[in-house]
Amino acid sequence: MLTALQPAVWGLLHLTFVFHIKGVTLTDLQEAEKTIKTMKTDNKGREKEEEEKEKEKEGKQKKGDEGEVSWRSRIASLQKSDLLGLTQPAGTPRPQTSDRRDFEASTAESEMEQWARERRERRQARARRKAQRTGESEDNEPSGEEEFSGSGLDPQKGGHTSSRLETSYNDRTQGGGSEGKDFKKLFEEVSRENSQLQSQLQDTQRIISQTRLDLDKATQRQERLSDCSSLLELERKALVDLKADNQRLKDENGALIRVISKLSK
């Protein structure tokens, strides 16, 4: 601020010195005061514009840094998910909540009970049909296998249920691996799209450069045509002047010939 006001101060001192030597009027002093105020106002406005430009520049730089950090964090999270999906073995159990485990256990128990009840009903119906054919009442004496199945502890059913639980667990494990593969696939697609965008940007930049060259050539050609037009116009004017001079010389020549002929007589 002081640096900006130094020219005004020196100007004021110079004016004071001049006024002291030559003598000035009140109007001159008022004009000098207005000039100094105008210079101060211009300096303040210039400083304010510079401050606003600096603030705007800092805001743009901050937004650019935030966008870059956000993009890098997204890439890092994708890479981390990809690495987790690749490094986790296929048979490693994934964490489950207690609610999900309780729900799966209750579902398995209900399936076992339903299967045992259906099996017991089928066996009883088969025994009744057999008793009707042979005249015996074997349906009133259930075998040991029926009692075992009626208790809901059939070994075949237990094996079937355990196989189903193992299949469900394997599906969930494979689902976790597929999730990691999905993240990897997504990261590859993003990288591929980024490469395509970069190539498109390079092509666009080449097109812009070529267009600029063509525009420069067209501008130069237009300038040459303008120069040629100017030269042609000058030559046309010179030709008109030469024709006028030629006609004038012819007239003078004719006049001289007539004078000479008169003198010779």
Backbone as CSV, one residue per row, in Angstrom:
resi,resn,N_x,N_y,N_z,CA_x,CA_y,CA_z,C_x,C_y,C_z
1,MET,0.839,-1.194,0.000,0.000,0.000,0.000,0.880,1.252,0.000
2,LEU,1.895,1.297,0.843,2.803,2.437,0.903,3.563,2.583,-0.407
3,THR,3.938,1.433,-0.968,4.647,1.475,-2.250,3.767,2.057,-3.341
4,ALA,2.470,1.689,-3.291,1.544,2.206,-4.295,1.289,3.696,-4.126
5,LEU,1.374,4.208,-2.895,1.094,5.630,-2.644,2.322,6.516,-2.820
6,GLN,3.499,5.904,-2.947,4.707,6.719,-3.090,4.664,7.640,-4.307
7,PRO,4.205,7.147,-5.497,4.131,8.082,-6.632,3.198,9.249,-6.352
8,ALA,2.073,8.984,-5.660,1.132,10.070,-5.361,1.766,11.098,-4.429
9,VAL,2.516,10.606,-3.427,3.164,11.523,-2.478,4.205,12.376,-3.188
10,TRP,5.015,11.699,-4.035,6.032,12.463,-4.777,5.372,13.467,-5.724
11,GLY,4.264,13.053,-6.301,3.558,13.993,-7.184,3.034,15.185,-6.408
12,LEU,2.506,14.920,-5.186,2.001,16.019,-4.361,3.122,16.975,-3.969
13,LEU,4.279,16.405,-3.585,5.412,17.254,-3.232,5.874,18.091,-4.422
14,HIS,5.879,17.432,-5.584,6.292,18.164,-6.781,5.331,19.307,-7.082
15,LEU,4.026,18.997,-6.964,3.030,20.043,-7.220,3.167,21.195,-6.210
16,THR,3.427,20.837,-4.938,3.591,21.872,-3.910,4.782,22.775,-4.224
17,PHE,5.874,22.124,-4.668,7.060,22.906,-5.023,6.787,23.830,-6.201
18,VAL,6.102,23.289,-7.185,5.788,24.101,-8.374,4.851,25.236,-8.003
19,PHE,3.834,24.900,-7.173,2.891,25.938,-6.755,3.603,27.057,-5.965
20,HIS,4.557,26.646,-5.157,5.278,27.632,-4.356,6.094,28.571,-5.236
21,ILE,6.645,28.013,-6.297,7.491,28.835,-7.171,6.642,29.716,-8.088
22,LYS,5.682,29.099,-8.767,4.933,29.813,-9.802,3.689,30.495,-9.263
23,GLY,3.140,29.964,-8.168,1.882,30.522,-7.679,0.702,29.873,-8.389
24,VAL,-0.244,29.405,-7.610,-1.380,28.683,-8.180,-2.650,29.270,-7.611
25,THR,-3.754,28.833,-8.228,-5.083,29.252,-7.790,-5.729,28.136,-6.999
26,LEU,-6.894,28.435,-6.447,-7.664,27.437,-5.696,-8.146,26.310,-6.602
27,THR,-8.463,26.647,-7.823,-8.911,25.614,-8.782,-7.808,24.603,-9.038
28,ASP,-6.580,25.077,-9.173,-5.458,24.162,-9.396,-5.275,23.233,-8.209
29,LEU,-5.408,23.758,-7.004,-5.280,22.916,-5.817,-6.382,21.874,-5.759
30,GLN,-7.607,22.268,-6.083,-8.720,21.303,-6.079,-8.505,20.202,-7.114
31,GLU,-8.028,20.580,-8.282,-7.757,19.567,-9.308,-6.649,18.622,-8.869
32,ALA,-5.639,19.156,-8.209,-4.563,18.293,-7.713,-5.085,17.338,-6.653
33,GLU,-5.962,17.836,-5.769,-6.547,16.972,-4.735,-7.398,15.875,-5.363
34,LYS,-8.184,16.228,-6.378,-8.996,15.220,-7.076,-8.113,14.166,-7.744
35,THR,-7.012,14.611,-8.299,-6.095,13.667,-8.954,-5.523,12.671,-7.956
36,ILE,-5.137,13.151,-6.780,-4.585,12.267,-5.746,-5.641,11.280,-5.259
37,LYS,-6.879,11.779,-5.054,-7.954,10.875,-4.613,-8.240,9.804,-5.662
38,THR,-8.218,10.203,-6.915,-8.453,9.229,-7.993,-7.366,8.166,-8.009
39,MET,-6.127,8.571,-7.813,-5.024,7.609,-7.778,-5.174,6.654,-6.605
40,LYS,-5.583,7.170,-5.428,-5.796,6.298,-4.266,-6.913,5.300,-4.535
41,THR,-8.021,5.792,-5.135,-9.152,4.897,-5.424,-8.747,3.806,-6.408
42,ASP,-7.975,4.184,-7.428,-7.516,3.187,-8.400,-6.623,2.152,-7.743
43,ASN,-5.741,2.591,-6.839,-4.855,1.647,-6.158,-5.643,0.688,-5.274
44,LYS,-6.653,1.231,-4.559,-7.480,0.363,-3.711,-8.250,-0.651,-4.545
45,GLY,-8.836,-0.176,-5.666,-9.571,-1.107,-6.521,-8.669,-2.188,-7.097
46,ARG,-7.428,-1.802,-7.464,-6.494,-2.785,-8.007,-6.110,-3.818,-6.949
47,GLU,-5.862,-3.354,-5.722,-5.527,-4.293,-4.646,-6.695,-5.228,-4.344
48,LYS,-7.923,-4.691,-4.366,-9.098,-5.525,-4.107,-9.259,-6.582,-5.188
49,GLU,-9.047,-6.204,-6.448,-9.138,-7.182,-7.529,-8.076,-8.266,-7.388
50,GLU,-6.866,-7.875,-6.992,-5.807,-8.875,-6.804,-6.157,-9.839,-5.678
51,GLU,-6.714,-9.316,-4.576,-7.115,-10.198,-3.471,-8.210,-11.167,-3.907
52,GLU,-9.207,-10.673,-4.675,-10.275,-11.559,-5.148,-9.726,-12.627,-6.080
53,LYS,-8.797,-12.266,-6.940,-8.195,-13.255,-7.832,-7.432,-14.314,-7.049
54,GLU,-6.690,-13.891,-6.021,-5.954,-14.860,-5.205,-6.901,-15.807,-4.475
55,LYS,-8.018,-15.254,-3.924,-8.997,-16.112,-3.242,-9.624,-17.104,-4.208
56,GLU,-9.977,-16.644,-5.389,-10.572,-17.542,-6.389,-9.589,-18.629,-6.804
57,LYS,-8.328,-18.258,-6.957,-7.316,-19.239,-7.319,-7.143,-20.280,-6.228
58,GLU,-7.102,-19.837,-4.963,-6.982,-20.784,-3.845,-8.187,-21.717,-3.775
59,GLY,-9.409,-21.183,-4.021,-10.605,-22.035,-3.994,-10.559,-23.094,-5.077
60,LYS,-10.141,-22.710,-6.302,-10.040,-23.695,-7.379,-9.004,-24.751,-7.058
61,GLN,-7.865,-24.333,-6.504,-6.824,-25.295,-6.155,-7.308,-26.254,-5.076
62,LYS,-8.071,-25.742,-4.096,-8.601,-26.592,-3.024,-9.589,-27.601,-3.577
63,LYS,-10.483,-27.151,-4.482,-11.439,-28.087,-5.085,-10.719,-29.158,-5.887
64,GLY,-9.685,-28.775,-6.627,-8.930,-29.760,-7.399,-8.251,-30.779,-6.498
65,ASP,-7.670,-30.301,-5.374,-7.034,-31.235,-4.434,-8.052,-32.186,-3.825
66,GLU,-9.241,-31.657,-3.450,-10.271,-32.531,-2.875,-10.733,-33.575,-3.879
67,GLY,-10.936,-33.196,-5.140,-11.351,-34.161,-6.151,-10.303,-35.230,-6.372
68,GLU,-9.015,-34.812,-6.369,-7.948,-35.793,-6.559,-7.880,-36.762,-5.385
69,VAL,-8.037,-36.264,-4.157,-8.021,-37.139,-2.975,-9.187,-38.109,-3.008
70,SER,-10.385,-37.632,-3.400,-11.554,-38.514,-3.478,-11.333,-39.607,-4.503
71,TRP,-10.786,-39.247,-5.668,-10.547,-40.256,-6.695,-9.489,-41.257,-6.236
72,ARG,-8.441,-40.785,-5.594,-7.414,-41.716,-5.120,-7.958,-42.643,-4.046
73,SER,-8.817,-42.139,-3.155,-9.397,-42.995,-2.115,-10.282,-44.063,-2.728
74,ARG,-11.033,-43.707,-3.772,-11.869,-44.708,-4.438,-11.024,-45.788,-5.089
75,ILE,-9.943,-45.368,-5.760,-9.063,-46.350,-6.390,-8.430,-47.247,-5.335
76,ALA,-8.012,-46.663,-4.193,-7.394,-47.459,-3.131,-8.377,-48.461,-2.543
77,SER,-9.635,-48.060,-2.352,-10.639,-48.982,-1.813,-10.906,-50.116,-2.782
78,LEU,-10.961,-49.798,-4.090,-11.162,-50.851,-5.082,-9.985,-51.821,-5.086
79,GLN,-8.758,-51.290,-5.021,-7.594,-52.167,-4.993,-7.583,-53.027,-3.730
80,LYS,-7.975,-52.443,-2.587,-8.001,-53.206,-1.343,-9.025,-54.328,-1.417
81,SER,-10.218,-54.033,-1.941,-11.246,-55.065,-2.079,-10.789,-56.150,-3.037
82,ASP,-10.100,-55.733,-4.124,-9.593,-56.700,-5.082,-8.578,-57.625,-4.437
83,LEU,-7.647,-57.057,-3.641,-6.636,-57.875,-2.983,-7.260,-58.814,-1.958
84,LEU,-8.265,-58.338,-1.221,-8.927,-59.201,-0.244,-9.617,-60.365,-0.932
85,GLY,-10.269,-60.080,-2.078,-10.953,-61.145,-2.792,-9.985,-62.158,-3.367
86,LEU,-8.759,-61.695,-3.755,-7.796,-62.615,-4.337,-7.035,-63.414,-3.288
87,THR,-6.713,-62.801,-2.164,-5.897,-63.468,-1.152,-6.700,-64.364,-0.227
88,GLN,-8.024,-64.188,-0.131,-8.824,-65.009,0.781,-9.039,-66.387,0.174
89,PRO,-8.690,-67.489,0.837,-8.880,-68.827,0.276,-10.351,-69.113,0.052
90,ALA,-10.581,-70.108,-0.850,-11.963,-70.447,-1.202,-12.700,-71.066,-0.030
91,GLY,-11.995,-71.784,0.854,-12.668,-72.455,1.966,-12.682,-71.668,3.253
92,THR,-12.200,-70.431,3.218,-12.178,-69.627,4.442,-13.574,-69.159,4.782
93,PRO,-14.073,-69.452,5.981,-15.452,-69.039,6.323,-15.545,-67.540,6.465
94,ARG,-16.634,-66.986,5.981,-16.896,-65.553,6.088,-17.701,-65.291,7.353
95,PRO,-17.487,-64.163,8.007,-18.207,-63.869,9.251,-19.691,-63.721,9.009
96,GLN,-20.485,-64.261,9.952,-21.933,-64.188,9.882,-22.456,-63.635,11.192
97,THR,-23.587,-63.031,11.134,-24.226,-62.519,12.337,-24.980,-63.638,13.033
98,SER,-25.279,-63.412,14.321,-25.998,-64.427,15.101,-27.414,-64.610,14.580
99,ASP,-28.055,-63.549,14.119,-29.419,-63.682,13.586,-29.446,-64.583,12.367
100,ARG,-28.468,-64.420,11.512,-28.444,-65.260,10.318,-28.198,-66.716,10.673
101,ARG,-27.291,-66.960,11.636,-27.033,-68.346,12.041,-28.276,-68.967,12.673
102,ASP,-28.976,-68.207,13.523,-30.205,-68.736,14.132,-31.260,-69.038,13.086
103,PHE,-31.378,-68.159,12.111,-32.374,-68.375,11.063,-32.050,-69.635,10.259
104,GLU,-30.756,-69.821,9.928,-30.380,-71.011,9.168,-30.595,-72.279,9.997
105,ALA,-30.284,-72.226,11.299,-30.485,-73.407,12.141,-31.965,-73.762,12.254
106,SER,-32.817,-72.754,12.464,-34.259,-73.029,12.560,-34.805,-73.558,11.243
107,THR,-34.301,-73.031,10.140,-34.748,-73.521,8.829,-34.344,-74.967,8.630
108,ALA,-33.110,-75.311,9.023,-32.654,-76.693,8.877,-33.484,-77.638,9.753
109,GLU,-33.785,-77.237,10.991,-34.598,-78.090,11.863,-36.008,-78.290,11.313
110,SER,-36.616,-77.226,10.802,-37.966,-77.371,10.245,-37.952,-78.275,9.025
111,GLU,-36.911,-78.170,8.207,-36.820,-79.050,7.048,-36.648,-80.506,7.476
112,MET,-35.841,-80.750,8.509,-35.661,-82.128,8.995,-36.973,-82.698,9.525
113,GLU,-37.708,-81.916,10.312,-38.984,-82.399,10.850,-39.990,-82.676,9.743
114,GLN,-40.073,-81.804,8.780,-41.016,-82.016,7.679,-40.649,-83.260,6.880
115,TRP,-39.353,-83.423,6.625,-38.933,-84.601,5.858,-39.217,-85.887,6.632
116,ALA,-38.958,-85.889,7.948,-39.231,-87.086,8.756,-40.722,-87.393,8.801
117,ARG,-41.546,-86.352,8.926,-42.993,-86.580,8.958,-43.494,-87.152,7.636
118,GLU,-43.037,-86.648,6.532,-43.457,-87.176,5.232,-42.982,-88.611,5.049
119,ARG,-41.757,-88.895,5.476,-41.240,-90.259,5.341,-42.040,-91.229,6.208
120,ARG,-42.382,-90.797,7.428,-43.177,-91.662,8.301,-44.559,-91.923,7.718
121,GLU,-45.180,-90.916,7.147,-46.502,-91.114,6.537,-46.425,-92.059,5.349
122,ARG,-45.373,-91.944,4.550,-45.242,-92.856,3.412,-45.054,-94.292,3.876
123,ARG,-44.240,-94.472,4.900,-44.025,-95.838,5.401,-45.313,-96.426,5.984
124,GLN,-46.063,-95.624,6.709,-47.325,-96.127,7.268,-48.321,-96.481,6.170
125,ALA,-48.395,-95.652,5.147,-49.302,-95.970,4.041,-48.864,-97.243,3.335
126,ARG,-47.544,-97.418,3.153,-47.065,-98.641,2.505,-47.340,-99.866,3.374
127,ALA,-47.198,-99.716,4.690,-47.484,-100.852,5.585,-48.973,-101.211,5.571
128,ARG,-49.844,-100.200,5.511,-51.289,-100.493,5.455,-51.653,-101.224,4.170
129,ARG,-51.052,-100.794,3.059,-51.346,-101.500,1.810,-50.845,-102.938,1.863
130,LYS,-49.677,-103.115,2.465,-49.144,-104.476,2.576,-50.009,-105.339,3.487
131,ALA,-50.540,-104.764,4.590,-51.410,-105.516,5.500,-52.723,-105.876,4.826
132,GLN,-53.224,-104.993,3.995,-54.458,-105.312,3.282,-54.239,-106.461,2.315
133,ARG,-53.051,-106.524,1.729,-52.803,-107.613,0.783,-52.574,-108.936,1.506
134,THR,-51.851,-108.931,2.597,-51.499,-110.186,3.279,-52.434,-110.517,4.421
135,GLY,-53.302,-109.576,4.834,-54.204,-109.842,5.946,-53.560,-109.703,7.288
136,GLU,-52.433,-109.088,7.332,-51.756,-108.895,8.607,-51.842,-107.429,8.994
137,SER,-51.666,-107.204,10.275,-51.736,-105.824,10.792,-50.349,-105.346,11.183
138,GLU,-49.489,-105.239,10.184,-48.135,-104.790,10.484,-48.071,-103.283,10.720
139,ASP,-49.186,-102.609,10.338,-49.128,-101.172,10.540,-49.223,-100.779,11.996
140,ASN,-49.743,-101.729,12.896,-49.811,-101.441,14.317,-48.503,-101.720,15.022
141,GLU,-47.549,-102.324,14.341,-46.255,-102.641,14.938,-45.174,-101.951,14.101
142,PRO,-44.901,-100.757,14.372,-43.873,-100.060,13.588,-42.504,-100.661,13.819
143,SER,-41.749,-100.731,12.765,-40.403,-101.294,12.857,-39.461,-100.293,13.530
144,GLY,-38.260,-100.799,13.782,-37.276,-99.938,14.438,-36.859,-98.764,13.556
145,GLU,-36.885,-99.018,12.251,-36.504,-97.934,11.345,-37.530,-96.834,11.358
146,GLU,-38.891,-97.273,11.476,-39.938,-96.269,11.533,-39.852,-95.463,12.813
147,GLU,-39.583,-96.159,13.936,-39.453,-95.427,15.189,-38.293,-94.440,15.122
148,PHE,-37.216,-94.880,14.506,-36.049,-93.997,14.393,-36.355,-92.786,13.521
149,SER,-37.108,-93.089,12.435,-37.473,-91.971,11.564,-38.502,-91.078,12.217
150,GLY,-39.433,-91.675,13.047,-40.436,-90.863,13.720,-39.840,-89.943,14.748
151,SER,-38.742,-90.322,15.290,-38.096,-89.452,16.270,-37.401,-88.263,15.623
152,GLY,-37.371,-88.261,14.267,-36.732,-87.135,13.572,-35.227,-87.227,13.535
153,LEU,-34.662,-88.448,13.743,-33.214,-88.617,13.766,-32.781,-89.629,12.729
154,ASP,-33.390,-89.594,11.566,-33.026,-90.518,10.499,-31.610,-90.209,10.017
155,PRO,-30.721,-91.203,9.952,-29.343,-90.924,9.542,-29.251,-90.434,8.115
156,GLN,-30.132,-90.960,7.229,-30.097,-90.485,5.851,-30.501,-89.025,5.769
157,LYS,-31.575,-88.695,6.593,-32.011,-87.305,6.611,-30.925,-86.385,7.167
158,GLY,-30.235,-86.850,8.218,-29.160,-86.039,8.779,-28.047,-85.814,7.768
159,GLY,-27.709,-86.888,7.024,-26.680,-86.723,6.000,-27.122,-85.781,4.903
160,HIS,-28.414,-85.906,4.518,-28.940,-85.019,3.477,-28.916,-83.557,3.930
161,THR,-29.342,-83.354,5.199,-29.365,-81.979,5.715,-27.959,-81.403,5.829
162,SER,-27.023,-82.214,6.318,-25.654,-81.719,6.443,-25.060,-81.401,5.076
163,SER,-25.408,-82.238,4.074,-24.904,-81.948,2.728,-25.483,-80.647,2.192
164,ARG,-26.778,-80.412,2.524,-27.396,-79.161,2.072,-26.754,-77.953,2.763
165,LEU,-26.488,-78.095,4.075,-25.833,-77.002,4.788,-24.435,-76.743,4.235
166,GLU,-23.726,-77.844,3.918,-22.387,-77.674,3.357,-22.446,-76.998,1.993
167,THR,-23.468,-77.389,1.192,-23.630,-76.753,-0.123,-23.921,-75.270,0.022
168,SER,-24.811,-74.926,0.996,-25.142,-73.517,1.220,-23.912,-72.735,1.667
169,TYR,-23.116,-73.362,2.553,-21.902,-72.690,3.020,-20.911,-72.480,1.874
170,ASN,-20.764,-73.509,1.018,-19.862,-73.371,-0.126,-20.338,-72.288,-1.082
171,ASP,-21.676,-72.215,-1.246,-22.224,-71.165,-2.116,-21.893,-69.780,-1.569
172,ARG,-22.032,-69.633,-0.230,-21.721,-68.337,0.362,-20.239,-68.008,0.218
173,THR,-19.389,-69.036,0.395,-17.954,-68.810,0.247,-17.603,-68.428,-1.178
174,GLN,-18.199,-69.162,-2.136,-17.963,-68.830,-3.533,-18.517,-67.462,-3.868
175,GLY,-19.618,-67.081,-3.192,-20.179,-65.749,-3.401,-19.211,-64.667,-2.966
176,GLY,-18.488,-64.922,-1.834,-17.497,-63.948,-1.409,-16.368,-63.822,-2.424
177,GLY,-15.927,-64.994,-2.968,-14.898,-64.939,-3.998,-15.376,-64.231,-5.248
178,SER,-16.642,-64.506,-5.623,-17.187,-63.830,-6.806,-17.315,-62.334,-6.566
179,GLU,-17.595,-61.949,-5.289,-17.664,-60.517,-4.984,-16.311,-59.851,-5.214
180,GLY,-15.237,-60.535,-4.765,-13.911,-59.991,-5.018,-13.601,-59.923,-6.506
181,LYS,-14.051,-60.956,-7.254,-13.846,-60.938,-8.698,-14.626,-59.806,-9.339
182,ASP,-15.843,-59.558,-8.795,-16.637,-58.450,-9.336,-15.914,-57.116,-9.136
183,PHE,-15.313,-56.927,-7.942,-14.566,-55.694,-7.712,-13.370,-55.600,-8.662
184,LYS,-12.713,-56.730,-8.874,-11.589,-56.729,-9.804,-12.040,-56.392,-11.215
185,LYS,-13.170,-56.996,-11.605,-13.705,-56.715,-12.943,-14.086,-55.249,-13.077
186,LEU,-14.703,-54.692,-12.009,-15.084,-53.279,-12.029,-13.853,-52.379,-12.145
187,PHE,-12.802,-52.732,-11.402,-11.572,-51.940,-11.470,-10.955,-52.007,-12.862
188,GLU,-10.981,-53.215,-13.465,-10.442,-53.355,-14.819,-11.258,-52.545,-15.818
189,GLU,-12.593,-52.563,-15.650,-13.435,-51.782,-16.559,-13.160,-50.284,-16.417
190,VAL,-13.006,-49.827,-15.158,-12.714,-48.402,-14.938,-11.368,-48.030,-15.553
191,SER,-10.370,-48.921,-15.383,-9.057,-48.643,-15.972,-9.138,-48.613,-17.496
192,ARG,-9.913,-49.570,-18.050,-10.056,-49.603,-19.503,-10.761,-48.349,-20.027
193,GLU,-11.820,-47.931,-19.329,-12.519,-46.708,-19.740,-11.612,-45.486,-19.621
194,ASN,-10.788,-45.480,-18.573,-9.847,-44.363,-18.406,-8.850,-44.311,-19.559
195,SER,-8.370,-45.501,-19.971,-7.439,-45.543,-21.103,-8.115,-45.062,-22.382
196,GLN,-9.373,-45.501,-22.576,-10.099,-45.058,-23.762,-10.303,-43.549,-23.761
197,LEU,-10.646,-43.002,-22.588,-10.838,-41.551,-22.502,-9.532,-40.803,-22.771
198,GLN,-8.425,-41.364,-22.272,-7.136,-40.719,-22.531,-6.801,-40.733,-24.016
199,SER,-7.064,-41.884,-24.681,-6.812,-41.946,-26.122,-7.715,-40.981,-26.883
200,GLN,-8.990,-40.896,-26.464,-9.892,-39.943,-27.108,-9.422,-38.507,-26.901
201,LEU,-8.922,-38.221,-25.685,-8.406,-36.879,-25.414,-7.207,-36.565,-26.295
202,GLN,-6.328,-37.550,-26.470,-5.173,-37.336,-27.340,-5.603,-37.104,-28.782
203,ASP,-6.594,-37.903,-29.240,-7.103,-37.695,-30.600,-7.710,-36.302,-30.752
204,THR,-8.466,-35.892,-29.736,-9.077,-34.555,-29.795,-8.010,-33.466,-29.824
205,GLN,-6.958,-33.645,-29.019,-5.874,-32.663,-29.026,-5.178,-32.613,-30.384
206,ARG,-4.990,-33.791,-31.007,-4.387,-33.801,-32.343,-5.287,-33.093,-33.351
207,ILE,-6.596,-33.348,-33.249,-7.533,-32.684,-34.166,-7.494,-31.172,-33.969
208,ILE,-7.439,-30.748,-32.689,-7.383,-29.310,-32.412,-6.102,-28.699,-32.978
209,SER,-4.978,-29.404,-32.817,-3.713,-28.889,-33.352,-3.772,-28.780,-34.876
210,GLN,-4.319,-29.836,-35.519,-4.436,-29.806,-36.970,-5.363,-28.683,-37.434
211,THR,-6.455,-28.489,-36.681,-7.391,-27.407,-37.028,-6.726,-26.045,-36.891
212,ARG,-5.908,-25.896,-35.846,-5.189,-24.629,-35.685,-4.231,-24.385,-36.840
213,LEU,-3.525,-25.458,-37.258,-2.611,-25.308,-38.388,-3.365,-24.914,-39.654
214,ASP,-4.492,-25.596,-39.895,-5.296,-25.259,-41.075,-5.799,-23.822,-41.005
215,LEU,-6.201,-23.411,-39.798,-6.684,-22.037,-39.644,-5.572,-21.023,-39.899
216,ASP,-4.370,-21.338,-39.388,-3.237,-20.441,-39.641,-2.923,-20.360,-41.136
217,LYS,-2.968,-21.530,-41.804,-2.702,-21.526,-43.244,-3.755,-20.722,-43.995
218,ALA,-5.027,-20.918,-43.592,-6.097,-20.165,-44.247,-5.945,-18.665,-44.002
219,THR,-5.535,-18.308,-42.777,-5.324,-16.888,-42.478,-4.191,-16.312,-43.316
220,GLN,-3.092,-17.083,-43.419,-1.978,-16.621,-44.243,-2.381,-16.498,-45.707
221,ARG,-3.166,-17.479,-46.178,-3.634,-17.420,-47.554,-4.517,-16.194,-47.783
222,GLN,-5.384,-15.918,-46.794,-6.243,-14.745,-46.907,-5.424,-13.454,-46.912
223,GLU,-4.379,-13.445,-46.077,-3.517,-12.260,-46.058,-2.801,-12.084,-47.393
224,ARG,-2.325,-13.221,-47.961,-1.665,-13.120,-49.267,-2.632,-12.630,-50.336
225,LEU,-3.875,-13.149,-50.286,-4.869,-12.688,-51.253,-5.156,-11.201,-51.083
226,SER,-5.221,-10.776,-49.809,-5.441,-9.346,-49.568,-4.286,-8.518,-50.117
227,ASP,-3.055,-9.023,-49.895,-1.893,-8.311,-50.437,-1.932,-8.268,-51.960
228,CYS,-2.304,-9.419,-52.558,-2.395,-9.450,-54.019,-3.457,-8.483,-54.530
229,SER,-4.582,-8.445,-53.820,-5.642,-7.514,-54.223,-5.162,-6.072,-54.127
230,SER,-4.425,-5.780,-53.051,-3.900,-4.418,-52.903,-2.915,-4.083,-54.021
231,LEU,-2.039,-5.066,-54.355,-1.080,-4.830,-55.433,-1.780,-4.630,-56.772
232,LEU,-2.797,-5.456,-57.017,-3.545,-5.303,-58.267,-4.223,-3.938,-58.347
233,GLU,-4.765,-3.502,-57.213,-5.407,-2.186,-57.197,-4.386,-1.076,-57.473
234,LEU,-3.197,-1.217,-56.882,-2.160,-0.221,-57.135,-1.717,-0.240,-58.592
235,GLU,-1.549,-1.462,-59.143,-1.156,-1.564,-60.545,-2.224,-0.973,-61.468
236,ARG,-3.500,-1.217,-61.116,-4.575,-0.665,-61.939,-4.538,0.867,-61.924
237,LYS,-4.349,1.426,-60.723,-4.252,2.884,-60.644,-3.037,3.399,-61.420
238,ALA,-1.902,2.669,-61.299,-0.704,3.092,-62.035,-0.929,3.014,-63.539
239,LEU,-1.662,1.965,-63.973,-1.953,1.830,-65.396,-2.821,2.983,-65.897
240,VAL,-3.793,3.356,-65.085,-4.641,4.498,-65.466,-3.804,5.765,-65.581
241,ASP,-2.894,5.943,-64.615,-2.033,7.131,-64.671,-1.125,7.102,-65.901
242,LEU,-0.597,5.911,-66.215,0.276,5.797,-67.387,-0.483,6.091,-68.679
243,LYS,-1.730,5.598,-68.745,-2.535,5.879,-69.936,-2.782,7.384,-70.080
244,ALA,-3.062,8.023,-68.942,-3.284,9.471,-68.992,-2.018,10.200,-69.434
245,ASP,-0.856,9.762,-68.886,0.412,10.381,-69.293,0.689,10.147,-70.775
246,ASN,0.377,8.934,-71.242,0.595,8.614,-72.654,-0.260,9.504,-73.563
247,GLN,-1.521,9.661,-73.155,-2.401,10.514,-73.949,-1.918,11.967,-73.941
248,ARG,-1.449,12.396,-72.775,-0.942,13.765,-72.691,0.286,13.945,-73.567
249,LEU,1.187,12.956,-73.554,2.385,13.033,-74.388,2.037,13.021,-75.874
250,LYS,1.021,12.223,-76.214,0.596,12.208,-77.610,0.085,13.579,-78.042
251,ASP,-0.719,14.176,-77.149,-1.244,15.503,-77.475,-0.106,16.519,-77.617
252,GLU,0.852,16.455,-76.688,1.982,17.378,-76.772,2.803,17.125,-78.041
253,ASN,2.967,15.868,-78.382,3.716,15.523,-79.589,3.022,16.070,-80.837
254,GLY,1.686,15.928,-80.836,0.943,16.473,-81.990,1.078,17.979,-82.090
255,ALA,1.033,18.611,-80.902,1.167,20.071,-80.905,2.547,20.489,-81.392
256,LEU,3.586,19.777,-80.981,4.938,20.089,-81.418,5.092,19.880,-82.924
257,ILE,4.470,18.829,-83.392,4.549,18.583,-84.839,3.904,19.722,-85.624
258,ARG,2.784,20.183,-85.151,2.118,21.278,-85.842,2.962,22.562,-85.788
259,VAL,3.578,22.806,-84.610,4.423,24.000,-84.496,5.613,23.913,-85.445
260,ILE,6.240,22.742,-85.479,7.404,22.556,-86.352,7.017,22.732,-87.818
261,SER,5.862,22.189,-88.168,5.420,22.322,-89.569,5.158,23.782,-89.935
262,LYS,4.596,24.549,-89.004,4.353,25.960,-89.261,5.664,26.723,-89.390
263,LEU,6.632,26.377,-88.512,7.907,27.069,-88.562,8.671,26.734,-89.844
264,SER,8.528,25.536,-90.279,9.233,25.133,-91.495,8.675,25.822,-92.737
265,LYS,7.441,26.228,-92.720,6.876,26.944,-93.846,7.404,28.366,-93.850
